[in-house]
Amino acid sequence: STMELLQKAVRFAFTKNTEVYVLLCCENVRWMTKYGLTDSSAASTASFANVVTHKFGDFKTGTKLAELAMSIVDRQKNKFNETQALNTANQNVLGWVKPIRSRIPYHVRAYESGILSGNMEGACVGKWFTYWSMYHSASPLGVLEADMTSMIPKARKMGFIFFANFYSIVLQLVHNLMGKSENTIKFIGKAMDETSAEWIKKMPGSMVFLAFRSYAFVTFGEFEKGAEDALERGHAYNEKMIGMQYGMEPFYRGISLYAMARKTGEKKYKKPASEVRKQYQVWVKKGCVNLVGLLQLLDAEHFALSRKKKVAYQTYEKAISTLVAGGFYNNAGVACERYGTYLSETGQTDGMRARIEQAIVYYNRWGAKRKVDLLKEQL
């Protein structure tokens, strides 16, 4: 049917051309309002919710549309398109305004639905978003590793090599964090080898690789590399595929930029760092609950850079409390480290040691043994 063809075009355009994607999503909804519900209506509504949320900036209406898409899913008899509706509604819209961890069951459902209905591509997308959500919500790394190790050969067997490659990026970083690789920021090991992986040089593989490398730079304290990478890339990531990754990726660029701005005093780091912070202020104001603690940490870095010592101390404390309360032990560890660094810079060496010990607790809960070992060497 025409609606089905339009929805296939939407899936293709999402990674290729944002403007075409937006036009197709709007056209899909126009046809749906004219001719009524079809088997692709839930997916069409979810895609339109993504456009309304991130292209038009209306998070409130986008959320309502995503919830409408979820209700349509439950009434559809043909389950082949269920996976796209579940994934788009929860990854691109609801994952921004509801706790990330609460979205994981829907991505698992998308995977299972895809397997049962024969939509293997949708199933692989469901797994990919499951892993993305698990990583960002600081799910135990051991659990994540076990699932990905099992899934990668399955994806290759199904013929979805590019999804297997995506999973491998995350798995290699997990190995680095767990101490199952001799590397930290280099994605070289049992899961993948960045030096021979040609697929990371073009979209969408390049987008995924650069994002996770940005996480590695911050987690392992390679802020200069992270900042230079951020200056080179700018905000292109967010402009390529709207609504992806719950707004997490810019945070890591921002932390690297603030770290280097404070270390060097150079303006080339200060302005882009401030731009990241301003974007988070907009997102949090619109109800992005998962970004509150990240904005507080960016605020603390901003106050530290501005030499507002007292308010910086208070804001670091607030950021740590918020991140721990949300279960974001990965970023709570980062916050403790950054606070410890600032305490050291302001002569509070005892406080620095206490924050490093605190970071060790959080990274240990996450399962990042290699990171824990590196921090213990600082004590």
Secondary structure, DSSP 4 states (H G I P E B T S, - for coil): -HHHHHHHHHHHHHHH-HHHHHHHHHHHHHHHHHH---TTHHHHHHHHHHIIIIIS--HHHHHHHHHHHHHHHTT-S--TTHHHHHHIIIIIIIHHHS-GGGGHHHHHHHHHHHHHHT-HHHHHHHHHHHHHHHHHTT--HHHHHHHHHHHHHHHHHHT-HHHHHHHHHHHHHHHHHHTSSS-SSS-BSSS-BTTT-GGGGSTTHHHHHHHHHHHHHHHTT-HHHHHHHHHHHTTHHHHHSTTGGGG-HHHHHHHHHHHHHHHH--HHHHHHHHHHHHHHHHHHHTT-GGGHHHHHHHHHHHHHHTT-HHHHHHHHHHHHHHHHHTT-HHHHHHHHHHHHHHHHHTT-HHHHHHHHHHHHHHHHHHT-HHHHHHHHTT-
